[in-house]
Amino acid sequence: MEKKRFWILIGIGVTLLIFFIFISNIITVGERLREIHAYLEYSFYALSAILVYVLLINPIRIILFAPTFSIDHILSDDQKFKVYKDAGKTLLKNAILTEQDKTLITNALKDKTMLQDALKHVFNTTIKDEMNQLIIQNSKTVMVSTALSQNGNLDMLSVIVMNLKMIKEITLLTGFRPSYPNLAKLSLNVLITSIIAEGLDDLDVSELLPNKISETMTDLPFVKTISSSIISGTANGLLTCRVGVVTRSFLYMDNKLLTRKEIRRMAYKESIKMMPIIVRDGLAVFPKGIASIFARPFKKQSKKLEEEEIE
C-alpha cells in the first residue's frame, strides 16, 4: 500500500512538473509577443489555453478515467473471475476485435480457465498487433519531427505531447488503462524521455564516429548537420517506442494473463523488431542507403533474436 501511494505521489508530481514546463514556455513566448503588441500576447495565451487542453489535459483525463484491467493478489478466485468477466464484456464492445475473437470470448464467459485463455489469446494477437501499429506510427512521428526541428525545447514539448497521445490511443484501443502506480511510472518515463530529447540536440555526432568520418563531417558541415538530425531523431523514436512498449507491458502486468518473464521477453523483442520499420519509414525521404545504415543495428539484433527462438 505504501509503495502504491509513493508511486501515485510521484505521478502527481511529474504531471505538475510537465504542466509547469508548458506554462513556462508559454509565458516566455507571450512576453516576447508583448513587445510587438499586447493583443498579440493575449491572442497567443488564448490559443495556448486551447492547445494545452487538447494536447495535455484531455488526453490525461481520458487516460485517468478509463477502466483498469487489474488483478490484485488479495482477490479471491470468484472476485478474479468477476474481473475477467467484466474485462471480457468490455472487450466485446471493442471495434477492432474480429468476429472470431468475440465468439471465443462469448463462449468462455462462464468458465474461468477458458476465459483466461481466451483473453490471453485476444490480447496477444489482435490487440497486440494493433497496439504495435500505434507505437510504430507515433514513434515515427516523433523521429521525423525531432529530426527536422533541431530545437531542444521544441523537441522536449513534442515528445511529451506525442507520448501522451500514444498512451491515450493505446488506452482507447484496448478499453483499459494501466493501474495508477504504473501510470505514475509511465509519467516518469515520459518526462525522462522528453529531457533526453532536449539534450540530444547538443550531441556532437562527430565524437561518436571514427576519425576519418569525423574529419569528413568537419569538412562538410551540411553532412554533419544531417547526420546529427537523423541520430537525434532515431534516438527519440527509439525512446518513444520504449514508452509505448512499457505501456503495453503494464497492461499485461496488471491483468496477470502473462508472467513477468514472458512480458519482459516479449517487450524487448517487439521493440527491437519495430525499430527497423520506424527508421525505414521515418527516413523515407532520404536515399535508401542512408535508411539502411541507421536501421542495420536493429535488423541484426532482430535477426539474432529470431535465430535464438528457432534454437
Buried (B, 14 or more C-beta within 10 A) or exposed (E): EEEEEEBBEBBEBBBEEBBEBBEEBBEEBBEEBBEEEEEBBEEBBEEBEEEBEEBBEEBBEBBEEBEBBBBEEEEEEEEBBEBBBEBBEBBBEBEBBEEEBBEBBEEBBEEBEBBBBBBBBBBBEBBBEBBBEBBBBBBBBBBBBBBEBBEBBBBBBBBBBBBBBBBBBBBBBBBBBBBBBBBBBBBBBBBEBBBBBBEBBEEEBBEEBEEEBBEBBEEEEEEBEBBBBBBBBBBBBBBBBBBBBBBBBBBBBBBBBBEEEEBEBBBBBBBBBBBBBBBBBBBEEBEEEBBBBBBEBBBEBBEEBEEEEEE
